[in-house]
Amino acid sequence: MVKKTKLLKKIDKALRKMGCPRYLHHFGPKKYRLNQHIAALLSMQSFRLSLRRVVSLLELLGVKVPTYSALCKSRKRIPASLWNSLLKITAGIENERVAIDGTGFSTTNPSFHYIKRIDRKEPVKRFAKLSALFSLDSKKFIALKVRARPRHDITDVRYLLRQNSSMKKLFGDKGYDAESLHEYCWNHNIQTIIPKKKNIHRGIYRRRQMKNYSDEEYHQRSLIESGFGSLKRKYGGYVLSKRFRSIKSKIYCKAICHNLSLENRKIFN
């Protein structure tokens, strides 16, 4: 009860620092504040419960939260910019060594028994694409980009890089070896630690960045794979929502819960 009350106060203070309104809407009934909606949605992902069950659990603990139907609507209405700002606050300000990579979250979760019963030989391949920036120092997620369908990893790089201004080194696999990315990072004083693809040696900026490339330092990039594994083990590697806005909110909540679980100091001072 005390811990949950502190969480509500921290979220409320963070929202005020971000300049967010106290309530999610302007004209509806002012019964539940925005921090109560966000706390319930974060608890839903943290405990891996449905909307109905998380409301029942929090009510048993004496925490006042919106109904499950109100939460279902609010997770579609909360903008991605608000989730992104909360993610940045939980990640911290100084993140100099950053890794970039992508993964997928299954949007269907059929059991093996059901697949066998319908005589399906191939697995169901439907997933939402997640591209992320991951701090190699704090082991936290800095920025996310969620897409409903698979896209190439290089597509969302510039959007993600604009979310972090303190970056000094960018770690990536061969899929991110593109002259345009090397040029962007060179112009913004960012050292790329990206191995070059085979039989590709062209590009002025690629050659400039490769002068300071180190294989030993590159292997630290695997920490982002551990971060994805931790995210999926603790909060699930699938999302059961149908609407894209709900899928995006769930994935953001998973990353925010991951950052909060690693937080050992006060971040809302």
N, C-alpha and C positions, 0 to 999 in steps of 0.2 A: 504494500500500500504506500509506504513512504517512498520507495524507489520509484514507483509509478508517478507519484505526485511530483517528484523532482524532475522526472522526464518531461512531464507536461510543462513545468516552469521553464526548463531549458529550451524546449521547442518554442514556447511563447516568446521568450527573450530573443531567440534567434530570428524569429519572424519579424519582431519589432525592429531589430537591427537592419533587416533587409528591406524595411519599409512596406511590409505586407499588411493588408487590412486585417482587422481582428476577426472578421467574419468572411466566409467564402463568397457571399453574395451581398447585394445592396438592398434588395427589396423583400426578400423572404423573411420568415420569422427568425429573430435573433435568439435562438435557443442553444445552439452549440457553436463554439468558437472553432477557428481554423486549426488551432493546435490540437484540439480534441480529435478532429478528423484525421490529422496526420499521425498522431500517436496511435490511434486504433489501426490505421493501415500498416504502420511499422510493426506493431505487435502481431498483426495477422501474418506477416512474412517471417518474423522472428520465431514464432511458435508453430509456423506451418499449419495454420488453421483456416477454415472457411470463414466467410463473413458472419454467418450465424453463430458459429462456435466462439469466435473471438469476442463478439458482443456479449455472449453469455458468460464467458470467462471473466471479462473485465467487470461486468456487473456483479459477479460473485465476489470479486475483490474490492468492491465498493467504488469503482471508478466510473464516473458518468461519461458515457460515450453515445454517439448517434446510433440510430437503428441500422440494421444491416442494409436495408433498402437505401437509406440516406448515404451510407458509405459507398454503396455500389455506384451511386450517381456522382458522388464527390470525387472519386478516383478518376473519373473521366473528365471532370471539370478543372481539376488542379492543373495548371499549365506546366509544361516541361521546364520552363525557365525557373520556376520555384523549386522543383526537385533538383535541378542542376545547382542552384545556389546553396541548398541544404547539403548537397554532396560536397561542394567546395569547402563549406565551413567545417564539416566533419573530417575532411582530408587535410586541413591545415594550409598554411600560406606558403611555406618554403618547401618546394619539391624540385630539386635540381636534377636528379637522375630519374628519368621517366621512361617506362617501357610502353610500347603500343602493340596491340594485337586484337584479334577478333575471336569470337566464339558464338555458339548458337544455343538457344533455349527452345526445347521442343514445345510446340503448341498443342500437341495431342499426347495423351498418356494412356494408350490401350494396354491391357494386361497381356502377358504371353499366352494365357489361356484363351483369350478372345481372338488373338491373331491365329492361333492354332485351330480354333473352332471354325473360323471362316476360311480356312485353307489358304491363307495368304503366305506366299513364299518370301516376299521382300518386306522389310520393315517399313513403317509409315515414316515418310520423310517430309515433315512439315516443321519448320522452326523459324524463330525470329532471330535476326542477325544483330549481334552486339559488338561494337567496336569501342575500345576503352583505353584510357590512359591510366597507368598504374605506377605509383611511386615505389621505387626500389629501396628507399630508405625507411619509409613508414609502413610499407606494405598495404597501402590504402588506394582505393580508386579515386581518381581526380576528376575525370570527365567521361561521359558516356554518349554514345550515339546509337539509337535503336532503330532498326528497320524491319518492316514486316516481311520482306523477302530478301534472299541472299544477294549481296553486292560485293564487288571486289574490295579488298581491304584498303586500297589506296584512295577510294572514293571519299571517305570521311576524314582523311588525315588533317586537312587544313582546318576544318571545323573544330576538331579536337585540340589542335595545337593553339588555336586562339583562346582556349579556355584556361591556359596556364601561362603566365608571364614570367615565372621564375625558373623556367627550365634551362638547364645548361647542356645536358646530354640526352639524346633520344636513342633508345635501343629498339631495334626491330629485326624481324627475320627477313629472308630474301624477298618475300612478297612485297616489301616496302622499298626495295631498291629501284628507285625511279629518279631520273635526273631532275624532274620538277620538285621533288621533295628535298633532294640535296641542295638545290638552289634556294628554296624557301628557308631552310634551316641555316644555310650559310649567311643569307642576308639578315637573319635575326639572331646571329651569334649563337647558334645551337650546333653542337658537335653531334653528328650522326654516327652511331655504332651499328652499322648495318652491313652484313656481308654482301659482296657483289654477286650477281648472277653469273652463271657460266657463259663464256664467250661474249660478255658484254663489257667493254672497256672504254666506251665512248662517254663523253661528257666532261666538261671542264670542272664543274662543281663536284661530280662524283670523284674525280681524281684528287681534288683538294681535300675532300673529307676523308678519303682513304689513307692519307698520309698519317693521320692520328688514329687509325683503326687498330684495335687490339683484339685478337681472338680470346685471350684470357678474360678481358673485360666484357666481351660480348656474351659469355656464358651466364652472366648475371641476368640476362633477359629471361631466363627460364623461371624467374620468380613470378612473372605475371601468369604463367601457366599454373603455378601453385595457387595464386590468388583466385583464378577461375575455378580450380578444383575445390578450394575452400568454400567459395561462394555457392557452388552447386551442392556440395555435401551438406552444408548447414541449412540452406534455404531452398533446396530443390533445383534440379536442372530443367524444369519445365514450368510453363504457365498455362493455366486452364482457361484464361479469358479468351473471348472471341473478338472483341473490339480492339483496335490497335492502341487506342489511348489507355485502355485498361492494361494491356500488355506492357506498354512503356512504363506506366506507374508501378507495376509490380516489379519490374527489373530494377528501376531506380530504388525502390524500397529495399530490395535485396542488397544492393551495393551500400546504401546508407546504413543498414543494419550491420553489414560487415565492418564498415569504418567505425561505428560506435562500439562494436565488440572489441576493437583493438585500442580504444581510447582509454588511456590511463591518467590523463590530466584534464583539467578543466578547459573546455574549448569555447565556452560561452561567457567569458569574463567581460 
